[in-house]
Amino acid sequence: MPTYTIAELAREFDLTARAIRFYEDQGLLSPSREGAGGRSRVYSARDRTRLKLTLRGKRLGLTLSEIKSIVDMYESPKDTVAQMNRFLGVLAKQRETLEQQRDDIAMALSEIAAHEEECKRMLAEHGSDKAPVA
């Protein structure tokens, strides 16, 4: 089974070693230790997969505790009703959050457009033919 150093994972996933150690501190990764005094971390294929899932969860906007909960599901028997219901609940909550953010962004963009139009109108009334500086 392949193993990875912290530098290899950092390079592969474009992370810092510090970020990987942080995920380890949060219980998302659990590398074995080798070398003098156990100073060298050795990550398994399982750790690599957990890191990949963690980063995917972050891209979805999930919290680290939500990510840990979901990733930990892979350690128990798969496809249980409880797991699937829990995962659906997390996804529904995240969908609701993202949809609200999308609505908020649309409203902010609409307000910006209205202010831009008002500024342009006021400039035109004052005879300024110069375009506003962006």
C-alpha positions as CSV (number, residue, x, y, z in Angstrom):
1,M,0.0,0.0,0.0
2,P,1.5,3.4,-0.9
3,T,2.6,5.9,1.7
4,Y,3.2,9.6,1.4
5,T,5.3,12.2,3.2
6,I,3.8,15.5,4.3
7,A,5.7,17.2,1.6
8,E,4.3,15.0,-1.1
9,L,0.7,15.6,0.0
10,A,1.3,19.3,0.4
11,R,2.7,19.4,-3.2
12,E,-0.1,17.2,-4.6
13,F,-2.9,19.2,-3.0
14,D,-1.2,22.6,-3.2
15,L,-1.3,23.0,0.6
16,T,1.2,24.0,3.2
17,A,2.6,21.4,5.6
18,R,1.2,23.5,8.4
19,A,-2.4,23.1,6.9
20,I,-1.9,19.4,6.8
21,R,-0.7,19.3,10.4
22,F,-3.8,21.4,11.3
23,Y,-6.1,18.9,9.8
24,E,-4.2,16.2,11.8
25,D,-4.8,18.2,15.0
26,Q,-8.5,18.4,14.1
27,G,-8.6,14.6,13.9
28,L,-9.1,14.4,10.2
29,L,-5.8,12.7,9.5
30,S,-3.8,10.2,11.6
31,P,-0.4,9.5,10.1
32,S,1.9,7.0,11.6
33,R,5.2,8.1,12.9
34,E,8.7,6.9,11.9
35,G,12.3,7.9,12.4
36,A,14.1,9.2,15.4
37,G,11.6,10.0,18.1
38,G,8.7,9.5,15.7
39,R,9.3,12.9,14.1
40,S,8.5,11.9,10.6
41,R,4.9,11.6,9.6
42,V,3.9,8.8,7.2
43,Y,0.5,9.2,5.5
44,S,-1.4,6.2,4.2
45,A,-3.7,6.0,1.2
46,R,-6.5,6.3,3.7
47,D,-5.1,9.6,5.0
48,R,-4.7,10.8,1.4
49,T,-8.4,10.0,0.7
50,R,-9.5,11.7,3.9
51,L,-7.5,14.8,2.9
52,K,-9.0,14.8,-0.5
53,L,-12.5,14.6,1.0
54,T,-11.7,17.3,3.5
55,L,-10.7,19.7,0.8
56,R,-13.8,18.8,-1.2
57,G,-15.9,19.6,1.8
58,K,-14.2,22.9,2.3
59,R,-14.9,23.8,-1.3
60,L,-18.6,23.1,-0.6
61,G,-18.4,25.5,2.3
62,L,-18.8,22.9,5.1
63,T,-17.3,23.4,8.5
64,L,-14.4,21.2,9.7
65,S,-16.7,19.5,12.2
66,E,-19.2,18.7,9.4
67,I,-16.4,17.5,7.2
68,K,-15.1,15.3,10.0
69,S,-18.5,13.9,10.7
70,I,-19.0,13.0,7.0
71,V,-15.4,11.7,6.5
72,D,-15.7,9.6,9.7
73,M,-18.8,7.9,8.2
74,Y,-16.4,6.2,5.8
75,E,-14.8,4.4,8.8
76,S,-18.1,2.7,9.7
77,P,-20.2,0.2,7.7
78,K,-21.2,1.9,4.5
79,D,-24.6,2.8,3.2
80,T,-26.5,2.7,6.5
81,V,-29.8,4.5,6.7
82,A,-28.5,6.7,9.5
83,Q,-25.4,7.7,7.5
84,M,-27.4,8.6,4.4
85,N,-29.9,10.6,6.4
86,R,-27.2,12.5,8.2
87,F,-25.4,13.3,5.0
88,L,-28.6,14.4,3.3
89,G,-29.2,16.7,6.3
90,V,-25.8,18.3,6.0
91,L,-26.2,18.7,2.2
92,A,-29.7,20.3,2.6
93,K,-28.3,22.7,5.2
94,Q,-25.4,23.7,2.9
95,R,-27.7,24.0,-0.1
96,E,-29.9,26.4,1.9
97,T,-26.9,28.5,3.0
98,L,-25.5,28.7,-0.6
99,E,-28.9,29.6,-2.1
100,Q,-29.3,32.4,0.5
101,Q,-25.8,33.7,-0.3
102,R,-26.7,33.6,-4.0
103,D,-29.8,35.6,-3.3
104,D,-27.8,38.1,-1.2
105,I,-25.2,38.5,-4.0
106,A,-27.9,39.0,-6.6
107,M,-29.6,41.7,-4.4
108,A,-26.2,43.4,-3.8
109,L,-25.4,43.4,-7.5
110,S,-28.8,44.9,-8.3
111,E,-28.3,47.7,-5.8
112,I,-24.8,48.4,-7.2
113,A,-26.3,48.6,-10.7
114,A,-29.0,51.0,-9.5
115,H,-26.4,53.2,-7.8
116,E,-24.2,53.2,-10.9
117,E,-27.1,54.3,-13.1
118,E,-28.0,57.1,-10.6
119,C,-24.4,58.3,-10.6
120,K,-24.3,58.3,-14.4
121,R,-27.6,60.1,-14.6
122,M,-26.3,62.8,-12.2
123,L,-23.1,63.2,-14.1
124,A,-25.0,63.6,-17.3
125,E,-27.2,66.3,-15.7
126,H,-24.1,68.2,-14.7
127,G,-22.8,68.1,-18.2
128,S,-19.8,65.9,-17.5
129,D,-19.0,63.8,-20.5
130,K,-16.2,62.1,-18.8
131,A,-16.7,58.5,-17.9
132,P,-16.3,57.8,-14.1
133,V,-12.9,56.4,-13.1
134,A,-13.2,52.7,-12.2
